Amino acid sequence: MTKPWSAEDIPDLSGKHALVTGANSGIGLEAARELARHGARVTLACRSEERGAEAARDIARDAPSADLEVSRLDLADLGSVQRLAQQVSQPIDLLINNAGIMAIPRLTTVDGFEMQLGTNHLGHFALTLRLLPLLVRAMDRGAPRVVTVSSQAHRLGKLSREDLQLERRYHKWLAYGQSKLANLLFMRGLADRLEQRGLSILSVACHPGYAATQLAAVGPAMEGARVMGWLTEVGGAVVAQSAAQGALPTLYAAVAQGVASREYIGPGGPFQMRGAPVKVRPNRAARDAEAADWLWDTSERLTGVSFVEALESQA
Ligand SMILES: NC(=O)c1ccc[n+]([C@@H]2O[C@H](COP(=O)([O-])OP(=O)(O)OC[C@H]3O[C@@H](n4cnc5c(N)ncnc54)[C@H](OP(=O)(O)O)[C@@H]3O)[C@@H](O)[C@H]2O)c1
């Protein structure tokens, strides 16, 4: 039997540059830690510079020679996304689209998008396109990868074409499901466009199963639902795998040999809730090429960022 893939299998990443969104907590923090421990220069793109700096200190305790930079990024603000992209100047080998929020009451981003779609999908969409020139520049030292973190909850999701911002009917879990389905459709849309242009950048996705992080606590805290928050914490402690284990599918997608564009990595245990990372299959809605194109065009229109213009800005 082959040995399950683990963080020990991460190759030497010296000379590589990774940018991880939401790197101050949970899966992003653990992924950033392992990338840094294996020699990558890591940009921790965090909503709060203070929390980002604390995460950098935490990682440096494990990896004293880690090469870390903290940059402010609020995915719920397209202006912040643009500012971050202008600040980063080094080629990017690994872009980890990890940050996320789950099942919160209906709110809107600075630009008026429903908050879960705006943060989890549209913010990452704009970020990836704005960073595309830096991914292209890293192509001369290997095949850069864009890893987008989705969820089993994509199965709950439906692309609400008539009411994408869920203004008419909002349900916090269906909104999360839509945003995580959008992550997978984006991953495919990006893979298609990169291939059409002959660019050797991989676009892959992953999900962590069920990992004990802050994610499930945010929604109840916003609603003032203390008992639900407590139950979530206890459930997480009893059932979930650790954040470090939850980061393994992300790390596998980012650095393992033999990963191809459009592949989806998740835990191999029962119901994909836990276990070592393996290739898994998203549902049919997430493999719908026409839906991926519709979402792509809609996302370009909503964010004002386009794939073709992003590439032309490289030339
Ligand atoms: N944990 C699980 O079981 C699970 C299951 C399926 C999928 N996932 C996915 O895994 C990813 C990571 O989640 P996690 O479990 O590690 O949760 P987490 O511990 O709550 O971490 C989420 C990260 O996203 C950041 N973030 C939230 N809104 C942001 C914004 N507007 N701009 C920039 N950063 C923002 C958070 O920053 P702050 O600290 O500033 O809030 C935090 O760093 C998410 O995409 C999530 O959907 C997790």
The ligand as an SDF file (V2000), in Angstrom:
LIG
                    3D

 48 52  0  0  0  0  0  0  0  0999 V2000
  -12.7670   24.4740    8.1280 N   0  0  0  0  0  0  0  0  0  0  0  0
  -13.4940   23.6660    7.3710 C   0  0  0  0  0  0  0  0  0  0  0  0
  -13.9790   22.6170    7.8220 O   0  0  0  0  0  0  0  0  0  0  0  0
  -13.7350   24.0250    5.9320 C   0  0  0  0  0  0  0  0  0  0  0  0
  -14.5390   23.1660    5.1680 C   0  0  0  0  0  0  0  0  0  0  0  0
  -14.7330   23.4430    3.8300 C   0  0  0  0  0  0  0  0  0  0  0  0
  -14.1240   24.5330    3.2470 C   0  0  0  0  0  0  0  0  0  0  0  0
  -13.3660   25.3700    3.9960 N   0  0  0  0  0  0  0  0  0  0  0  0
  -12.7600   26.5240    3.3240 C   0  0  0  0  0  0  0  0  0  0  0  0
  -11.4310   26.7010    3.7830 O   0  0  0  0  0  0  0  0  0  0  0  0
  -11.0520   28.0660    3.6190 C   0  0  0  0  0  0  0  0  0  0  0  0
  -10.3350   28.5510    4.8790 C   0  0  0  0  0  0  0  0  0  0  0  0
  -11.2390   28.5420    5.9560 O   0  0  0  0  0  0  0  0  0  0  0  0
  -10.8180   28.1500    7.4400 P   0  0  0  0  0  0  0  0  0  0  0  0
  -11.6100   26.9540    7.7960 O   0  0  0  0  0  0  0  0  0  0  0  0
   -9.3670   28.1310    7.5920 O   0  0  0  0  0  0  0  0  0  0  0  0
  -11.4750   29.3750    8.2440 O   0  0  0  0  0  0  0  0  0  0  0  0
  -10.8860   30.5210    9.1760 P   0  0  0  0  0  0  0  0  0  0  0  0
  -10.0150   29.9690   10.2450 O   0  0  0  0  0  0  0  0  0  0  0  0
  -12.0880   31.3190    9.5780 O   0  0  0  0  0  0  0  0  0  0  0  0
   -9.9980   31.3700    8.1640 O   0  0  0  0  0  0  0  0  0  0  0  0
  -10.5990   32.1720    7.1820 C   0  0  0  0  0  0  0  0  0  0  0  0
   -9.6060   33.2290    6.7470 C   0  0  0  0  0  0  0  0  0  0  0  0
  -10.2400   34.0390    5.7380 O   0  0  0  0  0  0  0  0  0  0  0  0
  -10.0270   35.4000    6.0870 C   0  0  0  0  0  0  0  0  0  0  0  0
  -11.0390   36.2900    5.5320 N   0  0  0  0  0  0  0  0  0  0  0  0
  -12.3600   36.3180    5.7750 C   0  0  0  0  0  0  0  0  0  0  0  0
  -12.9240   37.3450    5.1140 N   0  0  0  0  0  0  0  0  0  0  0  0
  -11.9170   37.9800    4.4560 C   0  0  0  0  0  0  0  0  0  0  0  0
  -11.8460   39.1200    3.6250 C   0  0  0  0  0  0  0  0  0  0  0  0
  -12.9320   39.8650    3.3510 N   0  0  0  0  0  0  0  0  0  0  0  0
  -10.6650   39.4690    3.1050 N   0  0  0  0  0  0  0  0  0  0  0  0
   -9.5530   38.7580    3.3750 C   0  0  0  0  0  0  0  0  0  0  0  0
   -9.5460   37.6960    4.1790 N   0  0  0  0  0  0  0  0  0  0  0  0
  -10.7290   37.3220    4.7090 C   0  0  0  0  0  0  0  0  0  0  0  0
  -10.0530   35.4120    7.6060 C   0  0  0  0  0  0  0  0  0  0  0  0
   -9.5070   36.6150    8.1020 O   0  0  0  0  0  0  0  0  0  0  0  0
   -9.9010   37.1740    9.5690 P   0  0  0  0  0  0  0  0  0  0  0  0
   -9.1100   36.3420   10.5460 O   0  0  0  0  0  0  0  0  0  0  0  0
   -9.4760   38.5910    9.4810 O   0  0  0  0  0  0  0  0  0  0  0  0
  -11.3740   36.9950    9.7130 O   0  0  0  0  0  0  0  0  0  0  0  0
   -9.1960   34.1890    7.8810 C   0  0  0  0  0  0  0  0  0  0  0  0
   -7.8440   34.5090    7.7450 O   0  0  0  0  0  0  0  0  0  0  0  0
  -12.3310   28.8280    3.2890 C   0  0  0  0  0  0  0  0  0  0  0  0
  -12.3500   29.1050    1.8930 O   0  0  0  0  0  0  0  0  0  0  0  0
  -13.4240   27.8420    3.6260 C   0  0  0  0  0  0  0  0  0  0  0  0
  -14.5940   28.0340    2.8500 O   0  0  0  0  0  0  0  0  0  0  0  0
  -13.1520   25.1380    5.3260 C   0  0  0  0  0  0  0  0  0  0  0  0
  1  2  1  0
  2  3  2  0
  2  4  1  0
  4  5  1  0
  4 48  2  0
  5  6  2  0
  6  7  1  0
  7  8  2  0
  8  9  1  0
  8 48  1  0
  9 10  1  0
  9 46  1  0
 10 11  1  0
 11 12  1  0
 11 44  1  0
 12 13  1  0
 13 14  1  0
 14 15  2  0
 14 16  1  0
 14 17  1  0
 17 18  1  0
 18 19  2  0
 18 20  1  0
 18 21  1  0
 21 22  1  0
 22 23  1  0
 23 24  1  0
 23 42  1  0
 24 25  1  0
 25 26  1  0
 25 36  1  0
 26 27  1  0
 26 35  1  0
 27 28  2  0
 28 29  1  0
 29 30  1  0
 29 35  2  0
 30 31  1  0
 30 32  2  0
 32 33  1  0
 33 34  2  0
 34 35  1  0
 36 37  1  0
 36 42  1  0
 37 38  1  0
 38 39  2  0
 38 40  1  0
 38 41  1  0
 42 43  1  0
 44 45  1  0
 44 46  1  0
 46 47  1  0
M  CHG  2   8   1  16  -1
M  END
$$$$
